[in-house]
Each structure stands twice: as structure tokens, then as C-alpha cells.
Amino acid sequence: MHDANLYVGLIEQQDVEDAFIQTYWARAKDFGGAIELMLEAARANGLETPDVKEIDPYNIQNLTAEVKPSREARVFWNPTRYRFPPEGAFQIPYGVIPSCIEEDGDCASDITEGYTTYTGENGLIRIEVNVERSGLVSLYERLLCQCNNYKVFWYLLHDHWDEKDDAFLINESLNTPAKIMRHLQENELDSVLNGLVTLTSYRAEGDTNINISDHKRIIITTYAPDVAAECRAVLTKLEYPEAEDLVSIDYRIHHWHYRHPNSRSREELIRHLGSIGFSDWKPGA
């Protein structure tokens, strides 16, 4: 297993009759690879709906538990399952995941669906939305459909991906909700499931950005109160509660970003986006 790192993950199985957590370890190149190996092994062990709730790098010298099949295996696990009453915990979207390292402040278990609104002194309105994994894409589409035309769609490849500078790749031909959503569906692993990129649809009215952030939250920024009201109306209709202080993964919770092992590397994604009409853009250039 060349270049493999060891990771430890806490897998949760939610079931109305039998809910439990169980610890798995996996050797992989990165977090995304480890998560997929753990899920594959959990399913092979009979778990129908496993979900990796936390993950961290791990030093094998710290291992004291008895594990199966062995501590030398690519994937191994503690056979002990810790059962608890089913609670319907919030499912964080794919691409970002809490660490088990505890810090002062909020806990991942405190995250719930909902939204909060901030208005800056310069009039910029910011709406931040916690949405569960299963609803992320459909909510984004509902928000996009409040407008028929968009000026540009772009990817921000964040500097925490391979420790390189931020990179913006823009496409002005993705200018309708239908075109944007088709692109996201055709490139799912590299877009909505990639926790190393932010996706933005830009609407000229109010200099409005509708984002799926690298934390896989929906973030709307606009200078237009009418646009903000439209978005809030969508959220209200879908019964997302409004909160003044919403706990979210990107504030005071230690976490990791990851991508699926079958997704493109940073350089591969840049080349792919260039081949389908995206161009490099330098802010301020």
C-alpha cells in the first residue's frame, strides 16, 4: 500500500430497531479514500446504511483494542458495537466531515437544518443555510430557479487543496438554471461532492452569488433586498427554520475536507474544466 496513511473513523448505523456506532480503521492515500474503504467494509459486514460521522489520522502505536481481521489489514474494525436510541442525526453533506478532536465551543451533534441572515454595514445581505446531504442539490436548484438568467458560473478551487493558491475557473455559457444543474449532475464527483471547491452562480441583480461552499453549505450574498426576500421565501416554504445563532460545520468545529477517490485531482479538474468551456480568471486582473 504505497503512500497509504492510516485513518480512524466512527461509523454510525441508524435503524429504528438497532442503532449503533462502531470504530473502523483504513489505510488510504487521503480522507476520501479512507471513508470509501470504511463504508465498503461496513456494508460487507451487514450494515445497510452506514455513515462515517467522524474521521482522523491515526497512529497504529496507539491501538489497544482487539480488531478484525487484523491490524495489518487495509481495513479493520473493532467488533464491539455501542448501541443507542435512534435519534435521526443531521447528515452532513459529502465532502466535509468532523474530526473527533474536541475543542471549546460547538459540537457536530448540535448541527441542525436551518438558516440565518446577516446584514453588513455596507448593505450586503448574507444568508447561510445548513442543508442535509439528501437535500443539497434540490435546494440549490430551487434557489437558482428564482431567476431565469445568470451572468456566469464558476469554480473556486481552494488553497487548502494541495496547499496551492486559490484558482477561479469561470464559464459564461452556463447561464440558466437548467444548464447549471445539468453540469452539476454530469460532474457530480468533482462539484457538489468535492469538499475542496466552492461553486457559484452569479446573478447581476444585487451582485448576487448563490454558492455551494467548500463546507457544502448554501451561502447566498446579495445587495438586493428583493432577491434576499425571494430566497428566504423559498426556505420558508420548504420549512427551513430561521435561527439567530445557527451551529454549522465551519464555525468552531474541527473538521476535514475531502473528495471521492474516483474524482479528478486538482490538475485533472483544471484541464477538464478547460476542455468544456471554462477559463481561468484572476480577481482584480
N, C-alpha and C positions, 0 to 999 in steps of 0.2 A: 504493500500500500504506500507507494511513493508519494511524498508530500502530504500525507494524511495527518490531520490533527485529531485529538480526542475531545469529544464533547459529551456533556451530560444533559439529559432533558427530562422534564417531568411531563408524563403523558396522562391526560385525563380521558376517561371514558364516561360519558353521560348517558344514563339509561334510567327509565322510570322505575325499574326494579333493582338495578345493580349499578351504582355509580362508584367509581374508584379512581385513585391516582396510582401511578406506577413509574419507577425510575428506569430509564434506558440510557445506554451509552452507545456512541457510534464514532467510528473513525472515518473522517472525510476531509476533503480539501477546505471546505468552508461551512458556514452555518446552514445554508440551503441544502447542501448535500447531506449533512448530518440529519436534518429534520426529515428529509425524504426517506433516508435509511431507517430511521426510528419508526416512522409511520408504516413503512413496508413490513418491518418486523412485527409491529404491533398487530397489524391485520392478519399476518400469518399465525399469530398467537391467538387469534379468535376475536380480537376487538373489532366491532363493527363500525364504530365512529370515533376512532382515536383522534385526539387533538393535542399537539405539543404546546403546553401552556408556558413553559419557561425553558431556557437553554443557556448554557455557559461552557466555555472551555474547561477542560478538566485535566488534572494531573493524576495519572494512574497510581502514583505512590500514595495517594490519599484514599484509595479504595480499601475498605474493610469488609464490605458486605459480601455474602456468597451470591454469585451471579451465574446465569446460564447464557449460552452454553459454556463460555469460559472468558476470562478477562483478556485473552489474546485474540478473541474473535473480532471481526469487523463491526458487528453489532452484538451487544449483550445486554442483559437486563436483570434486575432484582425480581425474583418471582413473587415477592410479597406485594400484595395489593391492599392499599389503605382505602377502605370504603367510607362513604359519607352520604348524607341525604341529597338527592338530586336538587340542584339549585338553579339551573338554567343560566350559567355564567355567560357574560359577554364574550363573543368570539371576535378577537382582534383580526382584522384583515391580513391576508397573506403578505409577507414582505417585511414585517416588523414584529418583534417578539420581546417580551420582558425577560430580564435577567432574574436569577434568583437572589442576586445581591440586594440586600435591603438597605435603603437609605432613609434619611429623615424625610417625612412628608407623605405623599400619597402612595397607595398600593395599587397594583394592577387589578386586584379584585374589586376596587372601587369604581372602575370604569363602567359607564353605562351609556346607552344610546341617548342622544340629545344634542342640543346646540346652544351656543352662546354668541352674543353680539357685542362688539366693541366699536366705539366711535372715537377716532382720534381727534386731536385738536385741529388738524388740517382738513377735517371733514371726511377722511377715509373711513368707510364702514367695513368692518371685518366680521364675517360670520364663520364660525368654526363648528364643524359637525363631527360627532362620533357616530359612525355607522358600522353595523356588524358586517362580517365578511360576506354573507349571502346577499346583502342589500347594497353593497358599494356601487356596483356598476349600474344597477337600475335607478338608484337615486341620482347618480351623476347624469344619466340620460334625461331624467325628469327635469332636472335643473337646466340642462342645455336647451331643452325644448321650449323654454320660455322665450327664446329668441330664434329667428329663422336663419340669421346670417352671422358669421364670426369672421373677424379680420384675419386671424392667424391662430394656429395651434402649434404648441412647442413642447419639447422635452427639455428639462433641466437635469443633466447628469451631475449629481452632487460630488463635491470634492472628497467626501468620505468614501467614494468608490475608488479603490486602488490608490487613495491618497494623491489624486491628481486635481488640477484646477476644475472649477465648475465649467461645464460645457452646455451651451444652448444650441438646440437644433430646431429650426422653425420650418413650417410648411403653410403657405398661404392658400394652397388649394384645398386643404381640409377646412372648409368654411361653412359647413352646415352640420347640424346635429347628426344627420344620417351618415355623412362622410366620416365624421369624427368617431362615431360609435362603430362603424364598420372597421376602421383602422384599429381601434382598441380590441375588437373581437378577433381580428386576424393576427394581432401581435400581442396576445394576452400575457404570455410569459415575460415579455420584455417591457410591458407597460403597467397595467393595473396590478400585476403580481410581482413587480420589481420594487423592492423597498429602497432602491438606490437612486430612483428618479422621481421627479415631480412632473406631472402632466398638466398643461394649462391650455384652456380655451379662452381666447381674448375677444371680448365684445367692446366695440368702440364706445357705446353709450356708458358714460361714467368711468371710462378706463377700467372696465370690469374684467377681472380674472376669475375664472372658475377652475379650481385646482383639485386634483387628487395628489396630495402631498406625498413625500417620501415616507411619511408616517402613516400613509394610507387613510388619511382623514380628508374630508372635503372642506376646502378653505375657499371662501368667496371674499374678494375685496372689490369695493366699488366706491366711487364718489357720488353715485346716483341713488338718492333715497328711494326712488320708484323701483329701481332694479332690486335693491335690498328687500323692499316690501314684497316683490314678486317671489323672491327666493324664500323668504320667511313664510309666505302663504303656502308654498309647496310643502315645506317642512311641517307646518301646522296641519295641513290636510292629511299628511301621511302619519300624523300623531307622534312626531318627534318632540319631546318636551323641551322647553327652553329653561336654561339654568344660568344663574349669575356666575357660578364658580364650578365649571364642569371639569371633572378629573379626566385627563387624557394621557395617552402614552408618551407624548412629547414634553410633558411638564413634570419634573421631579420624580420620574420613574426611570430607573436604569434599564436600558433596553439595547437591542441589536437590530441592525438592518441586514436583510439577506435577499437573495434571488433564487429562483428554481435552478437546479443543476443543469436542466436542459435549455435554459435561456442563454442568450448571447453574452459573451464577455463585453466589457466596455468598448474595446476597439472594434469588435464584431458588430455591435449595435450601431456605432457611429457609421461604419461602412454600409450597413443595411439601410439605415435611415437615409443616407445619401443616395442610395440606389432607388429609393421610392419617392424622391422629390423633396427631401429635407435639405436645408443648407445651414451651414454654421453661422452663428450670429454672435457678435461681441457687443455686450451692453456698453453704450456710450460711444461706440465707434461711428 
